[in-house]
Amino acid sequence: MSKSIGAWRSWALVVGSMIGSGIFTLPAILAPYGSYSFVGWLATAIGAIFIVLSFCQLTRRSPKAGGPYAYVYEAFGKRAAQIVAYGYWISLWSGVAAIAISFSGYMAYFFPIAAENNLAGAFFSLGAVAIFSYVNIRGIEEASIVQLVTVILKMIPLILIGTAGLYFGDVTEIPAINPNDEPFPIMVSGICLLIMWSYIGVEAATVPADDTENPTKTIPRALIIGVLTTTAVYVVSIAGVMAMISPLDLQHSVSPFTDAAQMLFGQSGALIVTIGALIAIGGALNSMILLSGIVPLAGARDGVFPAFFKRKDKNGTPVVSIIFSSLLAGAIIFMSASRGLLGAFEFVILLSTFTILIAYLGAALASIKLQYMDLEAGIKINYLDLLVSILATIFSIIAIIGAGVIYN
């Protein structure tokens, strides 16, 4: 069977999964921390790079469909793999819900009722899930093409607004705020958990390994270049928005980039950025739905998920998995609708980020275990790879501790 995902589409899957609702909504979520959020960005970026390098080591060793779950299965067996597989799957469909909620927030520019009425906002979110579920049901190749196009389109307004914001604003005027008077390391750990949402998808290229051309080379390159591309865009765009809008105003914004564009370029600029944001968020939603369909399929092959998740249509698309995951995303959108757009978004990203960190921790531990097994078998290993996996493990644990800070 021909492979449908090449180098550029693999890169687009990584970047498209990360650059989405996080970058367009997190400025408001992080505003209460002011410039301390940049410390969290730095720590999270370093941790994400360790995680990426750990995945690169695993992929070069043996590319497997299913991503983190597949490597945990190889290293620790079925029981541990079940925990990671279900945690990862929960993070994906809850991530679909979070991205759809963010999509609804930016749709409020055209339809204010989406922000003013919780039920209306939920229906806009559900509509976005339905549209991109249909795109993915059409097939993986079509979904990957949509992903590449949206990635290219989404970066233009982000870089434009970020650069203009840094030029016209003053990043040195952003105050450093510790809203809960916590010890500095604990506060940064909590910030990392929030920011880590923007790095969910860093493993995206590893999941559809069966559909990727030359996966042992294509996937590691896509992972490394993808995370570096994303981090650069994040740094410029977030700093630009925070330089333009005060933390007090920013933390109440459901569409921070639209607000910044309106300040810089007036109504026409806000329109352009809003359309760009919707394209970007739609691209992230597209890739997250794709992943939420592939993971149960891979798990069902190993008996970790129910057998009905193995069902595919004549084109090989995991239709049952996609529909089931999207229905769960729809359920959580309704469950969190009473919180309003920003409240619902923060609640769902915490759920999604916490569960995926368990998967990242499992994959990092799997990398350590598999390298140890190779060493016992007399196979030469690269001790730098082992160090990277240990650092990825430490970061994942610190970020999970941050979950306790946020939830308390």
N, C-alpha and C positions, 0 to 999 in steps of 0.2 A: 504494500500500500504506500502511495506517495506521501511524503511529509509536507504539511501545509504551513509550518512555522519556520521561517528562516531567521537570519541574524537580526534584521531590522524589526521584524514583527516580534521577536523574542524580547528585544530591547524595549519595544513599545509596550509590551505586556507588563514589564517591570515598572517603567516610568508611568504608564497609564494607570496602574494599580495604586501607585503612591501619590501621584499628583492628581488630586481630586477634591473631595469634600474637605479633607484636612487642611490643605493650604488655603482654601477659600473661606473656611469658617473658624479655624483655630485662632486667628488673631483675636477674635472676641473672647474665646475661652481662656486664652493666656493673658489677656489684658490686665487682670488683677495682679499679676506678678511683675508687670513692667519690664525693665531691662534684665531682671533676673531670668526671664524666660530665655534669653540668649545663652545663658550658662546651660540651661536645660537642653537647648538645641545642640550646643557643642557636645555635651555628654551623650545625647541620643545619637547624633551623627557618628561619633566614634564607635559606640556600641553597635549601631546598625552595620558599620563596615566590618566589625568582627564577625557578626552574624552572617553577612554576605560571604566573607572569606571562608567561613566554616561550611556554608552551602557549596561553595566552589569546590572545596576539597571532597565533599561527599559526591558531587556530580561527576567530577573527574574519575572518581573511584568506580562509580556505577550509577548512571542516570536512571531514575525510576519514576514512573508516573505516580502521582500522589503527593510528591514533595516531602515535607517533614515526616508525615505518617509512615511513608514507605521506608525511610531510613531507620526510624525507631523500630519498625517491625523486624528489619534485618538484624539490628543490634540486640534488641531486648525481647523479641518475641511478640506473640499476639496480644497478651493482656496489656502490656505497656502501650502497644500500638493502638489499642482501642481507646485508651484515655486520650492520647494525642490526637487520634483521628476525629473523635467526637468534639474535642476541644477546638481543633482547627476548623472543623465544619461549622460549629457554633459561631466562631469568630467571623467566618465568611458570610453566613446568611444574616447575622446581626450587623455585619459591616455593610451588606446590601441595604439594610434598613437605614443605617446612619447616613449613607451616601444619598439615598432617596430623600431623606428629611432635609439634607442640605440643598438638594436640587429644588425642593419645594420652597426653601428660604429665598433662593435667587429668583424663582418664578414669581415671588411676591412683588418684584419690581413691575411686572406686567399685570399681575392679579393680586392686589393688596390683601384680598380676603385670605390668601394662603397664609399670611402671617397674623392676621387679625382673628381668624376663626380656626381653632384647633382641628375640628373635624374636616374643614375644607383643606387645611394643610395636609392632613393625612391622606385625603383623596388624591391630591396632586402627587404625593410621594408614591402612592400605589400605582398611579398611572405611569410614572417613570419606571417602576419595577416591571410592569406589564410590557412596556415597549421594548426594553432591553432584554427581557426574557425571550421575547419573540425573536429578536435578532440572533440570540444564541441558539435557539431551537432550529434556526435555519442552517446552522452548522458552524464548526470551529473555524474553518477557513474564512467565512464571511465575518465572523466575530473578530478575528485577528486583523482583517483589513480595516474594519471600523475602528479598531484600537489604534492602528498606526496613524490613520487620518486625524483622529481626535487628539492624539498626543502632540502632533505637529501644530495643530491649531491652538491648543490650550496654552502653550508656552509663550506665545506672542504677547497677550495682554498681561500676563504675570510679570514678565521681564519689563514691559513698558511701564506699568504702574509702579513696580518696585524701584526702577531706575529714576523715574520722575519724582517719586516720593522722597528718595534719598537726596535728590538735587534741591528740591524746594522745601523739604522739611529739615529737621535737625535731630538726628538720631541721638546726639549727646544729651538732649533734653528729656529723654524717656526716663522717668523715675524708677528706682529700684524699690520694689514693694514686696514685703513678706506679709501677706494678708492675715495669716493665722499665727504669726509670731512663733513659727516652728524653728528647731535647729536647722542650720543651713543645709547640711547633707540630706536631712529628711525632706525639706522643702524641694530641693533639686530632684530627689527621687520621685516625688509626686508629680513634678513638672514633666519628668521623663515619661511617665506613664501617659500623660495627656498628649505629649508630642509624638510618642511612639505610634499613635494612630496614623500619623502622616507617613510612617515607614512601613505600615502594613502593606504587604504586596511585594516586599523586598525579595521574597522567595518565589514570586509568581512564575518566573520562567522555568522553575524546576518541576512544576506540577504537570504541564502537558508534555512531558519528556517523550512520550511515545509518538507525538506529532511533530517533533522538532528535528530539523536537519542537523546531522552531526552533533548530537547533544553534548558530548564530552568537551567540545570546544565552544560551541555556540552559547550554551547556557552560562558557563562561568564568565565569558566576555559580557554577555547581556547583563548579568548581575552586577559586575563591577562598574561598567560604564553607566548602567542605569542608576545606581545609587549615587554616583558622583554627579551625574547630570541633575538628579532630583535635589540633592543637597545644595548645589549652587543656585538653583532656581528658588529654593526655600529661603536661603539666606538673603538674597536680594529682595525678594517680594515681601517677605514678612517685615524686614527692617524698614522698607519703604512705607508700608501701611502704618506701622507703629510710629514712624517719624511724623506722619501727617495727622493722625487722630489721637487725642488724649486717651489714656487708659479708661477714664470714667465714661467717656462717650463710646469707646470701642467695645467695652464689655457688654453693651446693650444692643449691638448691631447684629442683625441677622444676615447681612451681606456686606462685610467690611470692605471688600475690594470695589464694590459698586459705590460705596460712600466715599472712598478715597478718590476714585475716578471722577466723581461729581465735583469734589473739591478742586481737583486739578484741571479738568477739562470741561466741566459743566455737564449739562444733560446728555449731550451727544457722546461724551466720553463714558458716562455711566452706562449708556445703552450698549456701547461696544463691549465694555468689560463684562456686563451682565450676560450678554450672548456668549462671550468667551468662557465665562464661568460655567454656564449651562453645558457648553460643549465639553469642557474639562471634566465636570462632575459626571456627565453622561458617559464619558470614556472610562472613568473609574468604575462606574456602576456596571458597565458592559463587561469589564475584565473580572470584577468580583463575582458577577453571576456566572461567568464562564468557569471560574475556579470552584465555585460552590456546587457546580454540576459534576466536575471531574473527580473531586475528592471522594464523594460517596461511591462513585463508579469504581474507582481504584480499590476502595475499602471492601466493596461487595465481592470483588474478585478473590479476596483473601478470607472471606467469611466474617469480616469485622462489622460490615454493614449488612442489613437485610438483602436477600437475593434480588428483590424487585428493583433495586438500584442499578443492577447490571443491564437492564433493558435499554436498548438503543434503537433508533429508527434505521431506515435503510441506508442513511448516509453516515451512520456510526455516531450520531449525536446522542448524548445521554439525556434524552428528553425527560424521563421520569425524575431524574436527579435535579434537573434544572427547575422543573415545575414545583416539586416538593420543597426545595430550598427557598424558592420565591414565595411560596405560600407561608412558610415560617417567617420570612422577612416581613410579609404583609401583616401577620399576626402581631409581631412586636411593634410595628408602626402604630397599630391601633392601641396596643397596650400602653404605649408611652405618649399617646397624643395629648393627654390631659396636662402634660408638663409644658406645652408650648414648644415652638421650634428649637430654641436654644437649649432648653431644659431636656427635651427629648434627645437632641443630638448628643449632649454631654453624657447622658445616661447610657445611650447605646454604644458610643465609642469606648466608654470604660469597660462595658461588657465584652465588646469585640477585642479590645486590646489585651485585656487580662487573659482571655482564653487563648489568643494566639501566642502570647508570651509563653504559655505552657508548651505549645508546639515548638517554639524556638528553643526553649530550654531542653526539650526532649531531643531535638535534632542535634544540638551542640553536644549533649551527653552521648548521643549515638555516635557522633564523629569521634569522640574520645575513645569510646568502647571499641569501635571498629579499627581504629589505629592501633589500639593495644592488642587486639586479636591478630592484626597483621604482624605486629612485632613478635608476638608469641609464636607465630607460624614461620618466623625467620625472614619475613618480608621487610625490606628496608623502608623506613618511614622518614618523612621530613619533620623534624622536631619543631620547626617554626609553625607548621600546620597544627601540631598538637597544642602549642602555646596559644594560637589563635582560637582554637576550639575551647580551651580553658577560659580565655578572656570573654568569649561569647557566652559561656555558661555563667560567669560572674555577673556580667551585665544583665542577663535575663533575670537572674535572682534579685538583683538590686531593683530592677523595674517592677518585678512582682511585689516586692516589699512596698514599692510606691503605691501599689493598688490599695494596700491597707491604709496608707496615709489619706488617699482620696476618699475611700469609702467611710472612714471614720470622721 
